[in-house]
Amino acid sequence: MMDVEGMNILTIIPARGGSKGIPRKNVRLLAGKPLIAHTIEQALEAESITRTIVSTDDQEIASVSAEYGAEVVKRPVELATDSATSESAVKHTLEYLKEREGYKSNLVVFLQCTSPVRISQDIDQAVQLLLDEDADSLVSVTPWHGLNWIRDNGEAKSVTFDYRNRPRRQDMRPEFRENGSIFIFKPWVLYELNNRLGGKIVLFEMNPWTRFEADTLEDFALCEWILQNEIYT
């Protein structure tokens, strides 16, 4: 059993209607159900989560979210523009719950529905890691051994290694990349720093398959293949 008795651990899933890369992305079918449904179900199945809310400006997303068991908080239009941050949507949800119900959470678990390749146990393990490490925030990551380059004023530059002294993979310092799947933070982090991460930050390492995000049609096809074939369960 997880040591979360008496804690309010709130999942917030931001999902606006105006996605540009793939129109209506959040309700597009992926492996037989709307994209957002995967994240809702994972949150509801997690033992540590006490409440799951979708923040959206879109009625169809709201209806689908409610159908799959999430509560819905209506997001103001000004917080659903291309320039609006996810942090602003999360903060709006927290303030809405406080004003309407006097509700306060001990931890916020911020899940992006564009990262559907996860399981409920990932969420529980991430929560437990943050508690065990007495951390203030957490970001999920996957291992990364990238030999990265940039273009700088027309000149190619290596940024994660020295191309003149190319390292062997096994000699490289372990690196990690965000997979966009799980962020957890204590509410003070958001209010004081206006950021999902701050204070003592811990990395929650996930399976490499979880790095794929559904942002393009190609991503959708790959995520669907992973889910349908139960590659990561």
Secondary structure, 3 states (H helix, E strand, C coil): CCCCCCCCEEEEEECCCCCCCCCCHHHCEECCEEHHHHHHHHHHHCCCCCEEEEEECCHHHHHHHHHCCCEEEECCHHHCCCCCCHHHHHHHHHHHHHHHHCCCCCEEEEECCCCCCCCHHHHHHHHHHHHHCCCCEEEEEEEECCCCEEEECCEEEECCCCHHHCCCHHHCCCEEEEEEEEEEECHHHHHHHCCCCCCCEEEEECCHHHHCCCCCHHHHHHHHHHHHCCCCC
